[in-house]
Amino acid sequence: MRTGPTPVGTVVRYLLQDRVTYLAMPWGWAAFAFALDVVVLELTPAGHANHRWVGGLAAVFLVVFAAGVQSVARALPLALALGVSRRTYFLGVTALALALAVCFGLVVAAGQAVERATGGWGIRMAYFRIPYLLDGPWYLSWLTAATAFVLMFVYGMWYGLVFRRAGFLGTAVFGAAQLGVLAVAAVAATWAHGWRDIGRFLTALTAAGVTGVLAAAVAVLLAGAFATIRRLTV
């Protein structure tokens, strides 16, 4: 006896109707940033460093943030109109983010293996490796990259939910409040002369520790996003 997809699976399939946003754009930007970094390194002096670090991979995370915003800002109203519950939609979006993150982490791990085997693509470029974050064993790089992917997606989803509920002005206030909290924390650290201690703490963190911090942030963001979507009126 055949059964249809689960409600969560239906939401995932609904979201993947927009394959450009969730499948094409992250990988397209990754390829574009890779090619751009190659051109930049070819046009600049090589120097004597063993690795030539580049930041092109960050473009993927920015695109993932935008995809998280779109997952609710654009796609949520129709889903609710079709009878999907807020809880089911939230679980579907989260499941999609996790599935994409697993694939992204595997690509990063595989890219690192090729990068090391080819001497940084023949030009000592470290595209898939980031100091202190993505430069360890393949499994740890996979886990860290996947966790960071989910973090940015869920962060974007939360922004999208705030936009659906409070509009542009509310979203601006939401973002400004976060910047305000960071500013207050920075002032407090300055008054307490705590920057040196903060630096020592961050330096002492291993890649596994960083991954744990990212995972904790994901849990907080998921809780906040779920609380927001439960009170959302579209």
Residue pairs with C-beta under 8 A, 6 or more apart in sequence:
4 10
5 13
7 84
7 85
7 88
7 92
8 88
8 91
8 92
8 95
9 92
9 95
10 84
10 92
11 79
11 84
11 88
11 89
11 91
11 92
11 93
11 95
11 96
12 92
12 95
12 96
12 99
14 75
14 79
14 84
14 92
15 22
15 71
15 75
15 92
15 93
15 96
16 22
16 23
16 96
18 70
18 75
21 67
21 70
22 67
22 96
22 100
25 63
25 66
25 67
26 60
26 63
26 64
26 67
26 100
26 104
29 59
29 60
29 62
29 63
30 56
30 57
30 59
30 60
30 107
32 59
33 56
33 57
33 58
33 59
33 60
34 56
34 127
36 56
37 54
37 56
37 125
37 127
38 121
38 123
38 125
40 54
41 52
41 54
41 123
41 125
42 123
46 52
46 123
46 124
49 124
50 124
51 120
51 124
51 125
51 126
51 129
52 120
52 123
52 124
52 125
52 126
53 126
53 129
53 130
53 131
54 125
54 126
54 127
56 127
57 108
57 127
57 128
57 130
57 134
60 104
60 149
61 148
61 149
61 152
62 152
64 100
64 149
64 152
64 153
64 156
65 152
65 153
65 155
65 156
65 159
66 156
67 153
67 156
68 97
68 152
68 153
68 154
68 155
68 156
68 157
68 158
68 159
68 160
69 156
69 157
69 159
69 160
69 163
70 156
70 160
71 93
71 96
71 153
71 156
71 157
71 160
72 93
72 157
72 160
72 161
72 164
72 229
73 160
73 163
73 164
76 89
76 160
76 161
76 164
76 232
76 234
77 164
77 234
79 89
80 86
80 89
80 234
81 234
84 92
86 229
86 230
86 232
87 230
89 229
90 225
90 226
90 229
93 157
94 154
94 222
97 149
97 150
97 153
97 154
97 157
98 150
100 149
100 153
101 145
101 146
101 147
101 149
101 150
101 153
102 146
104 145
104 146
104 149
105 141
105 142
105 143
105 144
105 145
105 146
105 149
106 142
108 128
108 134
108 141
108 142
108 145
109 138
109 139
109 141
109 142
109 145
111 127
111 128
112 128
112 129
112 134
112 135
112 138
112 141
113 138
114 121
115 121
115 125
115 126
115 127
115 128
115 129
120 126
121 127
126 135
128 134
128 141
129 135
129 141
132 205
132 207
132 210
133 144
133 148
133 207
133 210
134 141
134 144
134 145
134 207
135 141
135 207
136 207
140 207
140 208
140 211
141 207
143 211
144 207
144 210
144 211
144 214
147 211
147 214
147 215
147 218
148 214
150 218
151 214
151 217
151 218
151 221
154 218
154 221
154 222
154 225
155 221
157 225
158 221
158 224
158 225
158 228
159 171
159 174
159 175
161 225
161 228
161 229
161 232
162 170
162 171
162 174
162 228
163 170
163 171
164 232
164 234
165 228
165 231
165 232
165 233
166 173
166 174
188 194
189 195
189 198
205 213
